[in-house]
Amino acid sequence: MTNTPSLLQRNLLVVTGKGGVGKSTIAAALGLAGAERGLRTIVVELGDQRRLAMLIADDSPEAGGGGGGGGGDAANATGAEIALAQNLWSVTIDPDRALLEWLQALGGRIPGRVLAHSGTFQYFAAAAPGAKELVSMVKVWELTRSDRWRRRAQRYDLVVLDAPATGHVLGLLHSPWTFGAIARVGPIFGQAEQVRELLEDDTRSGYLAVTQPTDMAVGETLGLRDELHLKLGRELDATIVNATLPRRFDADEMARIARLDGPGLGGRDGAVRRSARLAAQAVHERARIQHNQIARLRRGGLETQTVPFVFSEQLDLDAIRSIGRRLAERQ
């Protein structure tokens, strides 16, 4: 493993985690970090999200730079690769659109719309197990290629996939194997095999779990580790523990805090000291529980990186960029 490249040197980073733990924020932060390092980077979202594009459009005067076509109507076009800043793009993958694009690439001179309306491909899209997931993963794979489907389209040095939550991500990642059990020959099978090879290769792809230091989120992360190893033969390359609190007080300091509202302290000063004691003890206890959960991850053999809790209702672009730099320093 000594020759394994750092995460930002891989072609594909898959970012997943329990819903609500900040997975999309970490994916955006990694995308920004890759772009700052001079890598031609794209952050991939599934469905109809466009979170990164909207964030940068709202917060950054750079939106629309770095390669043409950012902002405006383009930012609302599912499937369009939107230039957001220098070296940074985003795309939202719609499986139906990706299927049409794939069919055009496979069909040569046969128009994609003809293939898309043929009975064979309609059956494939509707009935083949894992077909929608496979189409999405084939599109992700295509973004890493030098021979892109569209003429003059360039490959990306780094593709950051804001993947589904842990409960659904394994179906997406395992789709090349699922489909391979059905179609054993032909061009579709051949590309599914190339996707599988990308997902298996620890020099080209990396897997990150985003979690928070709570019992349920940590338990789900440990379960993801086991399933990833079982189904893909891969390990988590990093576990990002989001919204962690620092341990501000040692045992001696906590003992002194406990005496803040001792006997003889009444009136307003006593009430203020009592409130300060209770607040300090509550924060200390919450941090203690969190760090116990982080220790649980480490006992499970996971390499952890922590991201501090941000006391803000909503993270702005500068805060997300700061998180990306913090993560990149460890790579």
N, C-alpha and C positions, 0 to 999 in steps of 0.2 A: 504493500500500500504506500510505500515511501515515494513512488513515482506518480501517485495519483495527483492530478492537477488541482489547484484551488478551485473553489466553486465558480468564481468569475472567469475562469479559464475554460469552463465547459461550454458546450453549444446550447444545452438545454438545462434549465433549472425548473423543477416542478415544486410549487409551493402549495401546501395544503394544511389543513388544521380544522379543528372543531369550529362550527359556525359561531361567529361573534368574538373570536379571539384576536382579530386583527390581521388575518391572512392576507387580505387585499392590500392593506397598508404595507406589509413587509414585502410583498411582490413589487409594489410601486417603488419602495425604497431601494430594492436590489436593482431594479431597472435604472433608476437614477444614478446609482453607484456605478453600474456598468458603463453608462453613457459618459459619466465624468472621467472614467479611465480610458476614454477614447474608443470604446467598443461600440460597434454598430448594433444597437440594442432594441428589441421590441418586447413589450409586455402584452401578453395574450390573455384576453378574457373570454369566457364562454357565455353564450346566451346573449342577453341584451343589457349589458352593464355600462361600459364606457366610463368607468369611474375615474381612471387616470386621465383620460382626455378631458373630462369635465373639470377635474381638479386643476390641471395645468392651465386650461382655458380661463378659469376663474382667477387664478393666482399669479400667473407668470406672464410677463411681457414677451417671453421667448416663444410662446405658443405659435405654431405654424412655421418655425424655423427648422434648420437642420436637414432640409431635403425637399421641401415643397409640399404644399397641400394640407397644412394644418388648419384647424379651426373651421368656422363657418358650417356650411352644409355638409362638408366632408366629414366633420367630426360626428355627424349623426348617421353616417352610412355604415351599417353593419357589414363587415367584410372588407372595408377599405383600410389600408395601412396608413394611419394618420401620423404625419410628422409633428411632434410635439415640441421638441427642443433639439439642440445640437446633439446628434448621435442617438436620439431617442424617438421611437415610434410606438404606437399602440394599435391593436386590432381586436375586434370582437368577432369571434367565430360563430357563425350560424351554420349548423350542420347541413341544412338544405342547400344553402348557397355554396358551401364547401363541397358538397356532393356534386353539384353541377360543374364546378370548376375542375374537380377531379375527373369527372367523366369526359370533359373536354380534353384533358391531358391524355387520358387513356384512349379516347376514341379517334385521335388523329384528326382526319378531315371531316369526320362525322360530327355535325353540330351537337353541342352538349344538350340543347333543348330537345333534340330528337331522341338522344339516349335517355334523357331524364323522363321522357314520356313513354318509353318502351316498357312493355310488361315485365321483362326480365329485371330491369333495374328498379322499377317500382316495387317489385316483390323483394328485391334485395334490400332496399331502403326500409321497407315496412316490416319485413318478417325475419331477416337474418339476425340472429342473436349478436348484439354488440355492434350492429352496423352503424348507428348514429355515433357511437363513441369512437369507432374505428375511423370514420370519416373525419372527425375532429382531430384525432391524433395524427392522421395522415397529413392534415393541413399544418399542424404544428411541426411535424417532421419536414414538410416542404419548405418552411421558413428557414430551416437550417441549411438548405441545399444551395449549391452554386448554380445548378441547373433548375431554376425556378420554373413554374408552370407558365407564368406570364412573361412575354418577351420583354427583355431589358430589366426585369425585376432583379434586384440584388439580394444576395443572401445576407443573413444577419450573423454577426459574431456570437451574440448572446440572445437566446429566446427565453424569457421568463414567463412561465405558464402559471397564471392565477387559477389553480385547479379547483375543482369542486371540494366541498368539505369531506372530511375523512370517511363519512358514511357512504359516499358515492365515488370517491376518487379511484378506488381499486377497480371498479367496473370499467372506468375510462382507461386506466393504464393497462388492464389485462385484456383489452379488446383485441389486440393483434393475436394473442393466443386463442381467445374465444373464437374468432373468425377463422383462424388457421385450422381449427379442428373441423371446419365445414368445407372450406375451399382449399384444396391441397395443391392446386396448379393454377396457372394463369397469371395475368398481370396484376390483378387485384391482390391475389395471394402474395405475389412477389413484393409488392409495396408494403403489405402488412408485415412481411418478414423484415424488411428494412427498418420499419418503425420498431419492431421488437428488438432488433440489434441495437438501435439507438438507446432504447430504454434499459437494455441490459448492460451497456458499456459504461463503466464508471469513469472512463476518461472523457466521455462526451456528454453524459447526463448526470445530474445530481438531484437528490430528493431532500427537501426541507420540510420539517413539521413546525408549524407555528402553534404555540399553546399559551395558556396562562397558568400561573402557579396555583391551580385549584385541583382538588381531588378528582373531579369528573374529567376535566380537560387533560390532566396528566394521565389518567387511566386510559383515555381514548388514544393518546399519543403512543403509549406503550403497546396498545392493541394494534395500532397502525404499523409500528415497527415489526411486530410478529407477522402480520399479514403481508407486508411488503417483502419480507424475507421468504415467506412460504410461497407466494404467488409469482414474484419476479426475481427471486434470488438476490435481492438488493438490500442494503442497509440504509438507514437514514444518515445522510451526510452531515446534517446539522439539525439541532432542535433550537428554535428561537423561542425563548420564554418572554413573552410580552407583558408589559404593565407590571413590572416587579418593583417592590418597595425596598429601599435600602434599610439595613439594620443600623439604626442611628445610635443605639445605646448598648453599652456592655452591662454585665451583671452588677458591677459596683454602682454605675450610674442609675440603674433601675432601682437599686436599694435606696439611694439618696432621693430619687423621685417619689418613692413610696412614703417618705417621711415629710413630704411637702405640706400636707394638711394635718399634721399631728395634733395632739392635745393642746389646748390653749389658743388655737388659731380660730378665732371666730370672725363674725362680721364680713364685710366685703372682701377684705384681703384673704380671709380663709376660704370664701367661696371661689375666688379666682384661682387660688392654689389648688383647691380640690378639682376644679375643672381642668386645670393644666395637667394634674396628675392623671386623671382619667383619660384625657386625650393622649398623653404620652404612652400610657399602658396599653390603650387600644391599638395605637399604631405599632407599638413594639410587638404585640401579640399577633397582629395581622402579618407583619413582616416575618415573624418566627414561623408561622404556618406556611407562608409562601416559600421560605428557604428550605423548609422540610420537604416540600413538594419538589423543589429543584434538586435536592439531594436524592430523592426517590428516582428521578430521571437519570441522574448520574450513576446510581447503583444499578440501574437497568442497562448500563453500558452506553448511554447516549451522550454525545458531545453537545453541551449546551452553551448558548450565548444569550445573555439577558439584555432586554431593552427596558429602560426605566419607565415607570408610570409617569405620564405627562398630565399635569393638572390643567387640562384645557378641555372645553366642551367638544372641540373639533380640531384635528391636526391640520395645520396649513402646509403648504409646499415646503417651506424652509425646515419645518420640524421633520417631515418625512425624509427630506434630503439628508438631514443630520443623522437620522436613524440609519440610512443607507451607508453613510460614511463610517459610522460606528461598526456596522456589520462588515464592511469591506476591510477595515483595519485588521480583522481577525482572519482574513483570507490570504 
